[in-house]
């Protein structure tokens, strides 16, 4: 007898698979204008786009909220985390913010 997943079981399976596929890249903002262009790019994605402090991983910033992005100090390295259906597209469009790691 085959096993079939239904309802919440499918969601749990898909969430686990996607969590392992998320993209993480080191980024840095040099100018305040970059916050606005970064925000304008991120708000068009269906993917979840987050920015985290390298030293304080609990500091979690929603990249689709300009007010949260504006709290990031310029010139310091952060981690960009992209998770969702269009994460490869988001990764490509946000590559100009990456630092060499």
HULIN-V613845 format. One record per pair of residues at least 4 apart in sequence whose ideal C-beta (glycine too) atoms are under 8 Angstrom apart, sorted by the first residue. I is the first residue (numbers start at 1). J is the second residue. If there is no record, write none. Layout:
i={I,I}
j={J,J}
This chain:
i={5,5,5,6,7,8,9,10,11,12,13,14,15,16,17,18,18,18,19,21,21,22,22,22,22,23,23,23,23,23,23,23,23,24,24,24,24,25,25,25,25,25,25,25,25,26,26,26,26,26,26,26,26,27,27,27,27,27,27,27,27,27,28,28,28,28,28,28,29,29,29,29,29,29,29,29,30,30,30,31,32,32,32,33,34,34,35,35,35,35,35,36,36,37,38,38,38,38,38,39,39,39,39,39,39,40,41,41,41,41,42,42,42,42,42,43,45,45,45,45,45,45,45,46,46,46,47,47,47,47,47,47,47,48,48,48,48,49,49,49,49,49,49,49,49,50,50,50,50,50,50,50,51,51,51,51,51,51,51,51,51,52,52,52,52,52,52,52,52,53,53,53,53,53,54,54,54,54,57,61,61,61,61,61,61,62,63,63,63,65,66,67,72,72,77,80,80,80,82,82,82,82,83,84,86,87,88,89,90,91,94}
j={9,10,13,10,11,12,13,14,15,16,17,18,19,20,21,22,83,84,83,83,87,81,82,83,87,80,81,82,83,87,88,90,91,79,80,81,82,79,80,82,91,94,95,98,101,54,77,78,79,80,98,99,101,51,77,78,79,80,94,97,98,99,75,76,77,78,97,99,34,35,38,72,74,75,78,97,34,74,75,74,36,70,74,37,38,97,39,66,69,70,72,40,66,41,42,63,69,94,97,43,63,64,65,66,69,44,45,90,93,94,49,63,64,90,94,64,49,64,82,84,86,89,90,84,85,86,82,83,84,85,86,87,90,81,82,83,84,62,63,64,80,81,82,90,94,60,61,62,63,80,81,83,60,61,63,69,72,78,79,80,81,56,57,59,60,61,78,79,81,57,59,76,78,79,76,77,78,79,79,65,68,69,71,72,78,68,68,69,80,69,70,71,76,78,99,94,97,98,87,90,91,94,87,90,90,91,92,93,94,95,98}
